[in-house]
Amino acid sequence: MVLDTVLRDVRYAARGLRRSPGFLATAVLTLGLGIGATATMYSVVHDVLLAPLPYPEAERLVGIGFRFPTEKPAAEQTGGTADFIKAHAKSFEAVGIADDSSYGMNLSAPGGAKPMRLESAKVSAGFFPTLGVTPVLGRTFAAEDDLPGGPKVAMLSYWVWQRTFGGDAGVVGRAIRLNEEPYTVIGVLPEAVSHTGEAPDVLTMNAGIWLPAQISTKDPGYDGDNYVMIGRLRPGVSMAQAQRELDSLTGPMYEAFPIYKDWMTTDGSGGKIRHAYRAWPLKTVMVTDVKQSLLVLLAAVAAVLLVACLNLAGLMTARAATRTRELALRTALGATRSGLLRLLVSESLLLAVTGGVLGLGIAQMAKPLLLASAPMAIPVVHGAGDGWSVVAVVVGVAFLTTLVCGLLPGWTVFRQDAQAALKGGQAAGANVAQVRVGKGLMVGQVAVAMVLLSAASLLLGSFLKMQAVPSGVETKRLDVAQVLLKGEVYGTNLHTAQFVEKVVGELGQYPGVTRVAAVNGLPLDRGLNMGGYPADQPNLKAVIEFRAVTPGYFRTMGVPVMEGREITVEDRAASAHVAVVSATAAKRWWPGKPAIGQAVVFGGTERYTVVGVAADVHSHSLTERLGAVVYVPIDQMSDAMTKIVNGWFPTTFVVRTAADVDVAAAVAKAVADADPEMPVAKLSTMQSVVDKTVSGPRFFSWLAGGFAGFALLLTVIGLFGLLSYQVTQRTREIGVRMAIGAGRGEILRLILGRGLALTTVGLVAGGLMSLAVPKVVGSVLEDVVNTGGAAIGGVLSSSFSALSFAAAAMLLAAGLASWLPARRAAAVEPVEALRSE
């Protein structure tokens, strides 16, 4: 009986919705877009922040960092501090160490296929056992594999095993060539935590080739924080107990490694603090760089959903008001209030189902696009997704929002007297409660939309501000191609210089190419930093950027040489060692003096004579402080320096063309002619390299702009609908006003004034809420902008300008939304309006 009643109400609700196709389409689309955006962001937040790590007893896994107490969670360690914990800490059942840099590898594929570039990771023998990862084939690294100078063995990701080796179970024990050197495959990692071709990340197991770390005190990065460390707590040991043990080890560690006592910073009150051991849950370490941004995005889509709900509530309130007479008639014929409420709820549930299905479809398509376009590395651990929880959230949100939207107009209708509604006919119009509810919903929409608009305008202004910063390089018609000169064969300067010279020479003969050069450490990409100082002032030693270049580099890049000369073909290995320094380096080291003829020291004790001063170029980011850069000829690097640079950084060829010339084929041929086993790792334009540095602000400004645009559109629709409804309901009043002398201009101003009055109230409320926007936007930009230590405030646009722009946009939109209803009201003929009543 009850089921029959429910089904009857649902059928009637469906027929009623079909008779209002405009309302149905608007409501479903509004709900679907709002739920779809929310479901997309919740799905990402769930996978990244909420889902447990796919390892056995993951709650016992920790990241162990050597950090300043004021820094956010991270597992960074130096080689020495990590070895100290490994030797002395008793709280951990197992520990693992990994190199925190990814290393490009050139894999010579079987069967004579074209060599392919893969990202590799280096981990200690304890890394996989600490995580509890068991290979699907073979074994993990043994202790003897991890000794310095140990055997050349490798593990494959499941993705590489399937793609390159066709899933051949006989791959274990097979010899492969990595960077033109033989390695033996000893195992294959499981699919659930395997490389997918995305950006490498050692903590999310996202690398194609895995090698033993073989950490040695002689490694160039041993004394720096170039490693990450994980641990598995012993059963019964809490995080607090482990932290107390780490605290007790900090003092003895400084006695063993006094070099780290110089690593100091201020604590905010003027005092000096040093690094200390810290332990955090491993999941916390993995998400620390993106947590704030994801939560802000989730809040933004929740605000969009709120606007959608307010808009839908307004639509349903207006719809319920137009049905006042129908519902009153049903009451007079014996319908109970519970029956009428059931009818309204049935309509809401139908909208919930339809909007929820549309929202799930949108989320299914939008999530991959969001992950692919995000500028920060979102650490989604493969196998962590849980589709059912997302479906549950979507269903819950859909039903909750539509039920509230359905009950609210029902409440306003039930407060009206049924007999008065039947007697009053169309003249009855909306009751006071409906008018107040409609206005309140409208003010809420304007306030929330105002917050989103101010955030979007602040992000857009910050993006434009950063984009306007000159990079120092002439990017027009400048292509860049990168190769990875890895392995022992490129461990000497002679072989490296010969390869570079051959590629540069061949590319220079290609039609349409005007200049070619090479550099180790492309501007705004990756490059080597080290200690450097003027030879006569060692007290000015500071971190400098080191770049090894070929002759013609500055002219090719469009970087002016302001004093002296640039590096030429005469600067060979046997010649006197020379360097070109950046303008900032010259001002910092020799203020008021000529830099030409001075000497600099870096990477040891060898002196380089300054022969030129080049204009400043941003090394890593458009927002960083300009620092000291030293350029030397590639031919004059020592073998030790060449091995370090080639081991960590790609060699980049920069090609300037006279017109739009496709140099891809020329680059591939020149590289293959120089070394048949050398693949081109990356080919792009210099402009795309520059654009990548502002990809974070651009992404968030467009995303926030989309949210704000959608909220603004809904607000305009809501305001237009509300005023149109009021004009319809008050036609007789308008006719009376005009009959007693009111002009059409006065009526026009009356309706426009009501729309702008509601908007103004919403703007005031939204403006007050927007006071927190700069802080929120700043926290997001901190995740994606490299300021080189500068305050994030220097990146932000003016908050006053953003607020003013948002208010102006909202007022303009409100004026447009109010204009058509106001014109329709002003066009009312008094005689016709009074006669219709």
C-alpha positions in Angstrom: 0.0 0.0 0.0 2.7 2.4 1.0 4.8 1.3 -2.0 1.9 1.9 -4.3 1.4 5.4 -2.9 5.1 6.2 -3.3 5.1 4.9 -6.9 2.0 7.0 -7.7 3.7 10.1 -6.3 6.8 9.4 -8.3 4.8 8.9 -11.6 2.9 12.1 -11.0 6.1 14.0 -10.2 7.7 12.7 -13.4 4.7 13.9 -15.4 4.8 17.3 -13.7 8.5 17.7 -14.5 8.0 16.6 -18.1 5.4 19.4 -18.5 8.1 21.9 -17.4 11.0 21.0 -19.7 12.8 24.4 -19.2 12.8 24.0 -15.4 13.8 20.3 -15.7 16.8 21.0 -18.0 18.0 24.0 -15.9 17.7 22.1 -12.6 19.3 18.9 -13.8 22.2 20.8 -15.6 22.7 23.0 -12.5 22.7 20.0 -10.2 24.8 17.8 -12.5 27.6 20.4 -12.9 27.7 21.2 -9.2 27.8 17.5 -8.2 30.2 16.6 -11.0 32.7 19.2 -9.9 32.4 18.2 -6.3 32.7 14.4 -7.1 35.8 15.1 -9.2 37.6 16.9 -6.5 36.4 14.5 -3.7 37.7 11.6 -5.8 41.1 13.1 -6.0 41.1 14.2 -2.4 40.1 10.7 -1.4 42.8 9.0 -3.4 45.5 11.3 -2.2 44.6 12.3 1.3 42.2 9.7 2.7 42.9 6.4 1.1 45.4 4.2 3.0 48.7 3.3 1.4 48.6 0.0 -0.4 51.2 -1.7 1.9 50.9 -4.2 4.7 50.2 -2.5 8.1 50.7 0.9 6.4 49.9 2.7 9.7 53.4 1.6 10.9 55.2 3.3 8.0 56.9 6.6 8.7 59.0 9.2 6.9 62.1 10.3 8.8 63.4 13.7 8.1 66.4 15.8 9.0 64.7 19.2 9.0 64.4 22.6 10.6 61.6 22.4 13.2 59.7 25.2 11.4 59.6 23.2 8.1 56.7 21.1 6.9 56.8 17.3 6.9 59.4 15.7 4.6 61.7 12.7 4.7 64.8 14.5 3.5 68.1 13.2 4.9 71.8 13.6 4.2 73.8 10.4 3.6 75.5 10.8 7.0 72.4 11.5 9.0 70.5 8.6 7.4 73.4 6.2 8.1 73.5 7.4 11.7 69.8 6.6 12.2 70.3 3.2 10.5 73.1 2.4 12.9 71.6 3.6 16.1 67.8 3.9 16.1 66.0 0.9 17.8 62.4 2.0 17.2 62.3 0.8 13.7 61.9 -2.8 12.5 63.4 -1.8 9.1 64.5 1.3 7.4 65.0 2.2 3.7 66.9 5.0 2.0 66.4 6.3 -1.5 68.0 9.0 -3.6 65.5 11.8 -3.9 66.4 12.6 -7.5 65.2 10.7 -10.5 67.8 9.6 -13.0 67.1 9.4 -16.7 68.2 6.1 -18.2 68.6 5.1 -21.8 67.4 1.6 -22.2 68.6 -0.2 -25.3 65.4 -2.3 -25.9 65.7 -5.9 -26.9 65.5 -6.9 -30.6 67.3 -3.9 -31.9 64.4 -1.6 -31.2 65.0 2.2 -30.9 66.5 3.1 -27.5 64.0 4.5 -25.0 64.3 7.0 -22.2 63.1 5.9 -18.7 63.2 7.4 -15.3 65.0 5.4 -12.7 65.2 5.5 -8.9 68.0 4.3 -6.6 67.0 2.7 -3.3 68.8 0.8 -0.6 68.4 -2.9 0.0 66.0 -2.2 2.9 63.6 0.0 0.9 61.2 -2.6 -0.5 61.2 -4.8 2.6 60.4 -1.7 4.7 57.3 -1.0 2.6 56.4 -4.7 2.5 56.6 -4.9 -1.3 57.1 -8.4 -2.8 58.1 -8.6 -6.5 55.9 -10.6 -8.9 59.1 -12.1 -10.4 62.6 -12.6 -9.0 63.8 -10.8 -5.9 64.5 -7.4 -4.4 68.0 -6.0 -3.8 70.2 -7.9 -1.4 72.7 -6.4 1.0 75.6 -7.3 -1.3 73.9 -5.5 -4.2 73.8 -2.3 -2.2 77.5 -2.1 -1.4 79.5 0.8 -3.0 80.9 -0.6 -6.3 78.5 -3.6 -6.1 77.1 -5.5 -9.0 75.1 -3.8 -11.8 71.6 -5.2 -11.2 68.2 -3.7 -11.9 64.5 -4.2 -11.1 61.8 -3.4 -13.7 58.4 -1.8 -13.0 55.4 -3.8 -14.1 54.7 -1.2 -16.8 58.2 -1.5 -18.4 58.1 -5.3 -18.1 54.8 -5.4 -20.0 55.5 -2.7 -22.5 59.1 -3.4 -23.4 59.5 -7.1 -22.6 56.0 -8.3 -23.4 55.5 -9.8 -19.9 58.1 -12.4 -20.6 58.6 -14.5 -17.4 62.1 -15.3 -18.5 63.2 -11.7 -18.1 64.8 -12.4 -14.7 68.5 -13.0 -15.2 68.5 -11.4 -18.6 71.2 -8.8 -19.4 69.9 -5.4 -20.5 71.8 -2.2 -21.5 71.3 0.9 -19.5 73.2 4.0 -20.6 75.2 1.7 -22.8 76.3 -0.5 -19.9 75.2 -4.1 -19.1 72.9 -4.7 -16.2 71.2 -7.9 -15.0 67.4 -7.9 -14.3 66.8 -9.5 -10.9 63.1 -8.8 -10.4 59.8 -7.2 -11.5 57.7 -5.0 -9.2 53.9 -5.7 -8.7 51.3 -3.8 -10.8 49.5 -2.1 -8.0 52.5 0.1 -7.1 54.1 0.3 -10.5 55.3 3.0 -12.9 52.7 4.3 -15.4 54.8 6.6 -17.5 54.0 9.6 -15.3 56.4 11.9 -13.5 58.7 9.8 -11.3 58.3 9.8 -7.6 60.2 7.4 -5.4 57.7 7.4 -2.6 54.8 6.5 -4.9 56.9 3.8 -6.6 56.6 5.7 -9.8 59.7 4.9 -11.7 60.5 2.6 -14.7 63.8 1.2 -13.6 65.0 0.6 -10.0 68.7 0.4 -9.1 70.6 -0.3 -5.9 71.6 3.0 -4.2 75.1 1.8 -3.3 75.5 4.9 -1.1 79.1 5.9 -0.4 80.7 8.6 1.6 82.5 9.5 -1.7 79.3 10.3 -3.5 79.0 14.0 -4.5 75.6 14.3 -2.8 76.4 12.4 0.4 76.8 15.5 2.6 73.7 17.2 1.2 70.0 16.5 1.9 69.7 14.5 -1.3 68.1 11.4 0.1 64.7 10.3 1.6 64.3 7.9 4.5 61.4 5.7 5.4 61.0 3.4 8.4 58.6 0.7 9.7 57.9 1.0 13.4 58.4 -2.1 15.6 55.2 -3.7 16.9 54.0 -1.8 20.0 56.2 1.3 19.3 54.2 4.5 18.9 55.1 7.5 16.9 55.7 9.5 20.0 58.1 6.9 21.4 60.0 6.9 18.1 60.2 10.7 18.1 61.6 10.7 21.6 64.3 8.3 20.5 65.1 10.5 17.5 65.3 13.5 19.8 67.9 11.7 21.9 70.0 10.9 18.9 70.2 14.5 17.6 72.9 15.5 20.0 75.2 12.5 19.3 74.6 13.0 15.6 76.0 16.5 15.7 79.0 15.3 17.6 79.6 12.7 14.8 78.9 15.2 12.0 79.9 18.7 13.2 79.6 20.0 9.6 75.8 20.2 10.0 76.1 22.7 12.9 76.5 25.4 10.4 73.0 24.7 8.9 71.0 27.3 10.8 68.0 29.5 10.3 65.9 31.9 12.4 63.0 30.7 14.5 60.8 33.7 13.9 61.8 35.5 17.1 65.3 36.2 16.1 66.9 33.1 17.6 68.9 30.5 15.7 67.8 26.9 15.2 69.4 23.8 13.7 68.1 20.8 11.9 66.6 18.0 14.0 65.3 14.5 13.4 61.6 14.3 12.9 59.2 11.4 12.1 55.8 11.7 10.5 53.3 9.1 9.1 54.5 8.3 5.6 51.2 9.3 4.1 51.6 12.8 5.7 55.1 13.2 4.1 53.8 12.1 0.7 50.9 14.6 0.6 52.5 17.6 2.4 53.2 19.5 -0.8 49.7 19.2 -2.2 47.4 18.9 0.8 46.7 22.6 1.1 46.0 23.1 -2.6 43.6 20.1 -2.8 41.7 21.2 0.3 41.3 24.7 -1.1 40.1 23.3 -4.5 37.6 21.1 -2.6 36.3 24.1 -0.7 36.0 26.0 -4.0 33.9 23.3 -5.6 31.9 23.0 -2.5 31.2 26.8 -2.8 30.1 26.2 -6.4 27.8 23.4 -5.3 26.4 25.7 -2.7 25.6 28.3 -5.3 24.0 25.6 -7.5 21.9 24.5 -4.5 20.8 28.1 -3.7 20.0 28.6 -7.4 18.0 25.3 -7.5 16.2 26.2 -4.2 15.3 29.5 -5.8 14.0 27.8 -8.9 11.9 25.3 -6.9 10.6 28.1 -4.6 9.4 30.0 -7.7 8.0 26.8 -9.1 6.1 26.1 -5.9 4.8 29.6 -5.8 3.3 29.2 -9.3 1.6 26.0 -8.0 0.1 27.6 -5.0 -3.4 27.4 -6.4 -2.9 23.8 -7.6 -1.7 22.7 -4.1 -4.5 24.7 -2.4 -7.0 22.9 -4.6 -5.5 19.5 -3.7 -5.8 20.5 0.0 -9.4 21.5 -0.5 -10.1 18.1 -2.1 -8.7 16.2 0.9 -5.0 16.0 0.3 -3.0 16.1 3.5 0.1 18.1 4.1 2.2 15.0 4.4 0.9 13.9 1.0 1.7 17.2 -0.6 5.1 17.1 1.0 5.6 13.6 -0.3 4.8 14.9 -3.8 7.4 17.7 -3.6 10.0 15.3 -2.2 9.3 12.9 -5.0 10.1 15.6 -7.5 13.3 16.4 -5.6 14.4 12.7 -5.6 13.8 12.4 -9.3 16.0 15.5 -9.8 18.6 14.0 -7.4 18.8 10.7 -9.4 19.1 12.5 -12.7 21.5 15.1 -11.5 23.6 12.6 -9.7 23.9 10.3 -12.7 25.0 13.3 -14.8 27.4 14.4 -12.1 29.0 10.9 -11.9 29.5 11.0 -15.7 31.1 14.4 -15.5 33.4 13.3 -12.7 34.4 10.2 -14.7 35.6 12.4 -17.5 36.9 15.3 -15.5 39.2 13.4 -13.0 41.8 12.2 -15.6 41.8 15.7 -17.2 42.4 17.3 -13.8 45.2 14.9 -12.9 46.9 15.4 -16.3 46.7 19.2 -16.3 47.6 19.7 -12.6 50.9 21.6 -12.4 52.0 19.9 -9.1 52.9 16.3 -8.8 49.7 14.8 -7.2 51.0 11.7 -5.5 48.1 9.3 -6.4 49.3 5.9 -5.2 48.2 3.3 -7.8 45.7 0.9 -6.4 44.5 3.3 -3.8 41.3 4.4 -5.5 37.9 3.4 -4.1 35.1 4.1 -6.6 32.3 3.1 -4.2 33.1 5.8 -1.6 32.9 8.4 -4.4 29.6 7.0 -5.5 28.3 7.1 -2.0 29.4 10.7 -1.6 27.7 11.7 -4.9 24.5 9.9 -3.9 24.5 11.5 -0.5 25.2 15.0 -1.8 22.6 14.7 -4.5 19.8 13.5 -2.2 20.7 15.9 0.6 20.8 19.0 -1.6 17.6 18.2 -3.5 15.7 17.3 -0.4 16.7 20.6 1.2 15.8 22.4 -2.0 12.5 20.5 -2.1 11.5 21.0 1.5 12.3 24.7 1.6 9.7 25.7 -1.0 7.3 23.2 0.4 7.6 25.0 3.8 6.8 28.4 2.2 3.7 27.0 0.4 2.3 25.3 3.5 2.5 28.6 5.4 0.0 30.1 3.0 -3.7 29.8 3.7 -5.3 27.4 1.2 -8.7 29.2 1.1 -7.0 32.6 0.6 -5.1 31.1 -2.3 -8.2 29.7 -3.9 -10.1 33.0 -3.5 -7.2 35.3 -4.5 -6.4 33.5 -7.8 -3.5 35.0 -9.5 -3.8 38.2 -7.5 -2.7 36.4 -4.5 0.9 36.3 -5.8 3.7 35.1 -3.6 3.3 35.1 0.2 5.7 37.0 2.4 7.7 33.9 3.3 8.3 33.0 -0.3 9.5 36.6 -1.1 11.9 36.5 1.9 13.2 33.1 1.0 13.8 34.1 -2.6 15.7 37.3 -1.5 17.7 35.4 1.0 18.7 32.8 -1.5 19.7 35.5 -4.0 21.8 37.3 -1.4 23.6 34.0 -0.6 24.3 33.3 -4.2 25.8 36.8 -4.7 28.0 36.5 -1.6 29.4 33.1 -2.5 29.9 34.1 -6.1 31.7 37.2 -4.9 34.2 35.2 -2.9 34.9 32.9 -5.9 35.3 35.9 -8.2 37.7 37.7 -5.9 39.8 34.5 -5.6 39.8 34.0 -9.4 40.8 37.6 -10.1 43.5 37.4 -7.5 44.9 34.3 -9.1 44.6 35.7 -12.6 46.3 38.9 -11.6 49.2 36.9 -9.9 49.6 34.8 -13.0 49.7 37.8 -15.3 52.2 39.5 -12.9 54.5 36.5 -13.1 54.1 36.1 -16.8 55.1 39.7 -17.4 58.5 39.1 -15.7 61.2 38.9 -18.5 63.1 35.5 -18.4 66.3 37.0 -19.8 66.1 34.8 -22.9 64.8 35.5 -26.3 62.4 32.7 -26.7 61.1 33.3 -30.3 62.0 30.5 -32.7 64.2 28.8 -30.1 63.9 25.0 -29.9 65.5 22.9 -27.1 66.5 19.2 -27.3 67.8 17.2 -24.4 69.9 14.1 -24.2 71.1 12.1 -21.2 74.9 11.5 -21.4 74.9 8.7 -18.7 77.2 5.9 -17.9 80.9 5.4 -17.8 81.4 6.1 -21.5 80.4 9.8 -20.8 82.3 9.9 -17.5 85.2 11.8 -19.2 85.2 15.3 -20.6 86.9 14.2 -23.9 84.1 11.9 -24.9 81.4 14.3 -23.8 82.9 17.2 -25.7 83.3 15.2 -28.8 79.7 14.1 -28.8 78.5 17.7 -28.1 80.7 19.1 -30.9 79.5 16.6 -33.4 75.8 17.2 -32.7 76.2 21.0 -32.7 78.2 20.9 -36.0 75.6 18.8 -37.8 72.6 20.8 -36.5 74.3 24.0 -37.7 74.2 22.7 -41.3 70.5 22.1 -41.3 68.5 24.5 -43.6 66.8 27.2 -41.7 69.0 26.9 -38.6 70.9 30.1 -37.8 72.6 29.3 -34.5 73.2 26.2 -32.3 74.8 25.8 -28.9 74.7 23.4 -25.9 74.4 23.9 -22.2 74.4 21.7 -19.1 71.6 23.2 -17.1 69.0 25.0 -19.3 67.6 28.3 -17.8 64.3 27.7 -15.9 65.0 24.0 -16.0 67.5 22.0 -13.9 71.1 23.0 -13.3 74.0 22.4 -10.9 74.4 24.6 -7.9 77.6 24.6 -5.8 79.7 26.9 -3.6 81.6 29.6 -5.3 83.5 32.8 -4.5 85.9 35.5 -5.8 89.4 34.1 -5.5 90.5 37.1 -3.4 87.5 37.1 -1.1 86.7 33.6 0.1 84.5 35.2 2.8 82.0 35.9 0.1 81.5 32.2 -0.6 77.8 31.5 -1.5 75.7 29.1 -3.5 76.1 29.8 -7.2 74.5 28.3 -10.4 77.1 26.5 -12.6 76.5 26.3 -16.3 78.9 24.7 -18.9 78.3 26.0 -22.4 79.6 25.8 -25.9 80.8 28.8 -28.0 78.0 31.0 -29.3 75.7 30.1 -26.4 74.8 33.7 -25.4 74.0 34.8 -29.0 71.9 31.7 -29.5 69.9 32.3 -26.4 69.6 36.0 -27.0 71.4 36.9 -23.8 73.5 40.1 -24.1 77.1 40.1 -23.0 77.4 43.4 -21.2 81.1 43.5 -20.7 84.1 41.7 -22.2 83.5 38.8 -24.4 81.6 35.5 -24.5 83.1 32.0 -24.7 84.7 31.2 -28.1 86.2 28.3 -29.9 89.6 29.4 -28.7 88.7 28.4 -25.1 89.8 24.7 -25.4 90.7 22.2 -22.7 94.4 23.1 -22.9 93.8 26.9 -22.8 93.7 29.1 -19.8 90.5 28.5 -17.9 88.0 31.3 -18.4 84.4 32.1 -17.2 81.6 34.5 -17.9 79.6 35.6 -14.8 76.1 37.1 -14.5 75.5 40.7 -13.8 74.3 39.9 -10.3 77.5 38.0 -9.6 79.6 40.9 -10.8 77.7 43.4 -8.7 77.8 41.2 -5.6 81.5 40.3 -5.8 83.1 43.4 -7.2 80.8 46.4 -6.6 82.1 49.5 -8.3 85.0 47.5 -9.9 85.4 45.9 -13.3 84.8 42.2 -13.2 86.9 41.5 -16.3 90.2 40.0 -15.2 89.0 38.9 -11.8 89.2 35.3 -10.8 86.5 33.0 -9.3 86.8 29.6 -7.6 84.2 26.9 -7.4 84.0 23.1 -7.3 87.4 22.9 -5.6 90.4 25.1 -5.8 90.8 25.7 -9.5 90.7 29.4 -10.6 88.8 30.7 -13.6 89.5 34.1 -15.0 86.4 36.3 -15.8 86.4 37.3 -19.5 82.8 38.5 -19.7 79.7 39.7 -17.9 76.3 38.5 -19.2 72.9 39.9 -18.5 70.9 38.1 -15.7 68.8 35.1 -16.6 66.3 33.4 -14.3 67.7 30.0 -13.4 64.8 28.2 -11.9 61.7 30.4 -11.7 60.5 33.8 -12.8 59.7 34.6 -9.2 63.0 33.8 -7.6 65.6 36.4 -6.6 68.3 36.7 -9.2 71.4 34.9 -8.1 75.0 34.5 -9.2 75.6 32.4 -12.3 79.0 31.3 -13.6 79.4 30.0 -17.2 82.5 28.0 -18.3 83.4 26.2 -21.5 82.2 22.6 -21.7 85.7 21.7 -23.0 87.3 23.0 -19.7 85.3 20.9 -17.3 87.4 18.3 -15.4 86.5 14.6 -15.7 85.2 14.6 -12.2 82.9 17.6 -12.8 81.8 16.1 -16.1 80.8 12.9 -14.4 78.8 14.7 -11.8 77.0 17.0 -14.3 76.2 14.2 -16.8 75.0 12.0 -13.9 72.5 14.5 -12.6 71.5 16.7 -15.5 70.6 16.5 -19.2 72.7 18.1 -21.9 70.6 20.6 -23.8 71.0 21.7 -27.4 69.5 25.1 -28.2 68.6 25.7 -31.8 67.6 29.1 -33.2 65.9 29.1 -36.6 65.2 31.8 -39.1 61.6 30.7 -39.6 59.2 28.2 -38.3 61.3 25.1 -39.0 60.6 21.6 -37.7 64.0 20.5 -36.3 62.8 17.2 -34.7 64.1 15.0 -37.5 67.4 16.9 -37.7 67.9 16.6 -33.9 67.1 12.8 -34.0 69.5 12.3 -36.9 72.3 14.4 -35.4 72.1 12.6 -32.1 71.9 9.1 -33.7 74.9 9.9 -35.9 76.9 10.9 -32.8 75.8 7.9 -30.8 73.3 5.3 -32.2 72.3 4.2 -28.7 71.4 7.7 -27.5 67.7 8.6 -27.6 66.5 12.2 -27.6 65.0 12.6 -24.1 63.0 15.7 -24.7 62.2 18.1 -27.5 60.3 21.3 -27.0 60.5 25.1 -27.4 62.1 27.5 -25.0 58.8 29.3 -24.7 57.2 26.1 -23.4 60.0 25.9 -20.8 59.2 29.5 -19.7 55.5 28.8 -19.7 56.0 25.8 -17.4 57.3 28.0 -14.7 54.0 29.8 -14.4 51.9 26.7 -15.1 50.8 26.5 -11.5 49.2 30.0 -11.3 47.8 29.6 -14.8 46.2 26.3 -13.9 44.6 27.6 -10.7 43.6 30.9 -12.2 41.7 29.1 -15.1 40.2 26.6 -12.7 39.1 29.3 -10.2 37.9 31.3 -13.2 35.8 28.4 -14.4 34.3 28.0 -10.9 33.6 31.7 -10.6 32.2 31.9 -14.1 29.8 29.1 -13.4 28.8 30.6 -10.0 28.3 34.0 -11.7 26.2 32.5 -14.5 24.0 30.7 -11.9 23.7 34.0 -10.0 22.6 35.9 -13.1 20.1 33.2 -13.9 18.8 33.3 -10.4 18.5 37.0 -10.2 16.8 37.2 -13.7 14.4 34.5 -12.6 13.6 36.1 -9.3 12.9 39.5 -10.8 11.0 38.1 -13.7 8.8 36.2 -11.3 8.3 39.3 -9.2 7.3 41.3 -12.3 4.8 38.6 -13.2 3.3 38.5 -9.7 3.1 42.3 -9.4 1.8 43.2 -12.8 -1.4 44.6 -11.2 0.6 46.7 -8.8 2.7 48.1 -11.6 -0.4 48.9 -13.6 -1.9 50.8 -10.6 1.3 52.7 -10.1 1.3 53.7 -13.8 -2.4 54.6 -13.7 -1.9 57.1 -10.9 1.0 58.8 -12.7 4.2 56.7 -12.4 6.3 57.0 -15.6 7.9 54.1 -17.4 11.4 55.4 -16.4 10.3 55.3 -12.7 9.1 51.7 -13.0 12.4 50.8 -14.8 14.4 52.3 -12.0 12.2 50.5 -9.4 12.9 47.0 -10.7 16.6 47.7 -11.5 16.9 49.2 -8.0 15.5 46.0 -6.4 18.0 43.8 -8.3 20.9 46.0 -7.5 19.9 46.3 -3.8 19.9 42.5 -3.4 23.3 42.4 -5.2 24.7 45.1 -3.0 23.8 43.3 0.2 25.3 40.1 -1.2 28.5 42.1 -2.2 28.9 43.4 1.3 28.6 39.9 2.8 30.9 38.4 0.1 33.4 41.3 0.5 33.7 40.6 4.2 34.2 36.8 3.5 36.8 37.7 0.8 39.1 39.3 3.3 40.5 35.8 3.9 41.0 35.1 0.2 44.6 36.5 -0.1 45.9 34.2 2.6 44.2 31.2 1.1 45.4 32.0 -2.4 48.9 32.5 -1.0 48.9 29.1 0.5 48.0 27.6 -2.8 50.7 29.4 -4.7 53.3 28.3 -2.1 52.7 24.7 -3.3 53.3 25.5 -7.0 55.5 28.5 -7.2 59.3 28.4 -6.7 60.1 31.8 -5.1 63.7 30.9 -4.4 63.2 31.8 -0.7 61.4 35.1 -1.4 58.1 35.8 0.4 55.0 34.7 -1.5 53.6 38.1 -1.0 55.8 39.4 -3.8 54.0 37.0 -6.2 50.4 38.0 -5.2 48.5 40.6 -7.2 46.8 43.5 -5.3 43.9 42.2 -3.2 42.2 45.5 -3.5 42.3 45.3 -7.3 41.0 41.8 -7.1 38.1 42.7 -4.8 37.3 45.8 -7.0 37.3 43.7 -10.2 35.0 41.1 -8.6 32.6 43.7 -7.3 32.5 45.4 -10.7 31.9 42.2 -12.5 29.1 41.2 -10.1 27.4 44.6 -10.4 27.6 44.5 -14.2 26.2 41.0 -14.3 23.4 42.0 -11.9 22.6 45.0 -14.0 22.3 42.9 -17.1 20.2 40.3 -15.3 17.9 43.0 -14.0 17.5 44.9 -17.3 15.2 42.6 -19.2 12.7 42.1 -16.3 12.8 45.9 -15.7 12.1 46.6 -19.4 9.3 44.2 -19.4 7.8 45.9 -16.3 8.2 49.3 -17.8 6.4 48.1 -21.0 3.2 47.0 -19.0 0.1 48.7 -20.3 -1.9 49.9 -17.2 -5.4 49.3 -18.8 -4.4 45.7 -19.9 -2.9 45.0 -16.4 -6.0 46.1 -14.6 -8.4 44.5 -17.0 -6.6 41.1 -16.6 -7.4 41.2 -12.9 
